[in-house]
């Protein structure tokens, strides 16, 4: 069993990590959780996590967002030197929401929207979070609309956004279905597969 220190931007990303560990059925578990409330802290501390990974296993997920053209450019900028073998540093293209959208069938069912509206290639979405919100506006479920859609122009997400996403991840999200539609998720799973061997 490999015990990871999990480093993440927000709670939906944390749930994704826990679901990834669970999918390997006894190979991985979490020992410590480090919530960073955004990518700025991860960028600042990535060198320290890399050093700490000489002595333990670290799994870090950051969103690509729009600052970088691709995941490799972000990684090269943040951590240009040699990476510790026990550091697993993955980038969600462009946000972890794209990994959720990639499970099109279950996403459509949970959020009560037509599957045809869910993007075929979510990694190409410029702002996956906005895509989730736009889809929630069309939901047939009032509680989904009220939870996900911002209540005014000052809010970026709805009051129950994280709770609904975490519920979807924990209870409905299928990694094997999602990785078929998201190359960045597929690469993350393959990195874990390699480590499991």
N, C-alpha and C positions, 0 to 999 in steps of 0.2 A: 504493500500500500504506500502510495506517495501522498504526503500531506502538503498541500499548497498554502502559501500565504496569498490570498486573493486581493488584488489591487484594482479598483474600478472607479468609474465616474459617478454612477448613480445606482439606485436600487434595482431598476430593470436589468442593468448589466450584471449586477450581482446575482440575480436570479438565473440569468443565462449561464453564468459560470457554474452555479450549483447544479443546474440541469445537465451541463456538459459533464461534470464529475459523475453525476448519477448514471449517465448513459454508459459509462465504462464499467459499471457493475463491480465495484470492489477494488478497482485499480487506483482511484483517486478520491480524495476527500479534502475538506478545508480545515486548516488548523487555525488560521488567523484571517480576519477580514479587515481590510483597510479602505474605508470609503473616502474618496477624495473630493467629492462635490465639484466635479468638473475636471477638465484635463490639465489645467495650469499646474496643479500640485503634482500630478503624475510626471509632467515634463520636468519640473524642478527636482523631483526625487528619483527619477529613473536611474541615474548613476548610482545612487545609494542602494536601490533595489538590486541592481546588477552586482554590486559588491557583496550584498547580503546573500545573493543566490549562490555564492561559493560555499555557503554553509547550510543552505536549505532551499526548498523549491518555491519559486515565485511565479504566479500567473498574473499578467498585467494585460488589461484590455483598455484601449483608448479609441475614441471616435476619430475618424479621419477629418470629418467636417469639410470645410471648403478652403482651408489654409494651404493644403498640399494637394498636388496632382494625383499622387498615388500613395499607397501604404508604405512602400519601400523608401520613398523620399522622406516621409515623417520619421521612420525608424532611423534612417541614416543621419538625419538632423539631430534627433534627440539622443541617440546612442551610437555615435560614429565609431567607437572602438570595438574591441572584442566583447562579444556577449557571453556571459557565463552559461555553461551547459544546462544549469538548473533554472535558468530564467526563460519563461515562455512569454514573449511579448507579442501580442497580436493586435491588429488594427481593424476595427469594424468600418466597412466602406458603405456609406459615409457615416452612418450612425448605427448603433446596435438595433434600432428599429428596422433597418433594412433586413436584418437576420430574421426578425419576426414576420415581416411581410413576405419573406421567401417561402414560408409555409402557407401558401395561398389558400388552400382548402380550409384548414383549421382557422386561419385568420378570418376568412369570410364568414365562417359559421359562428365563431365567438362574437365577432363584432356586428353580426347580422347585416352584412352587405353582400352584393353580388360578387361572386368570385371573379367575374369578368372585369370588375373595377380594380382589382388588386394587381399591381404591376408585375409583368412577367420577369423583369430584370431589376429587382429592387436596388442592387448595387449601383445602378446608373441613376438613381433618383438623387437630385441635387440636395434635397432636404427631406429625408425620410420621415422625420417627426411631423413636418407639415403634411406629408402624404397621409400619415395615420390620422391626423386631425381632420383632413378633408374627407377621408373615408368615413370617419365617425359621424360627421355631419349628415351623412346619407344613411346612417344606421336606422334600422326599423325599431330598435330598442331605445326608448327614451332615456333609460338610466345610462346607457353607453354615451349618448349624445351629451347628457348633462355632466358626465364625469370627464370626458376627454376634451370637449371643445372649450376653449378659453371663455370665461364669463364676460370679459371686456377687452378693450384694446391694449390694456396694460399687462395682461397676463399672457404668457407664452404657451401655457398648457392649461388644461382644465383641472379642477380641484381634485378629481379622482384619477387623473392620468396614470400616475405610477402604480396605484393600487390595481387598476384594471389590467395594465400591462403585466404586472407581476402575477396576477391570477391566471392570465392567459399563458404565460411562460410555464408556470408551475403545473398547470392542469391540462393544457391542450397542445402546447407547442411541440411539434415533432421535428427533431433535429435532422433526421435522415431525409425527410421530405424537404426541409428548408435548405439543406446544403446542396441540393440539386439545382437550386435557383440563385444561390449566392456563392460566388467564388471565394469571397473573403471568409465566410463561415466555413466553407469546405477546407480552406487552408488551415484554419484554426483547429478543426477536428483532426486533420491529418497530422498536425504537430503533436496533438495529444496522443494519437495512435502511435506515432513514432516513439514518444516518451514511454508509452505503456509497454513497448517491446523491450 
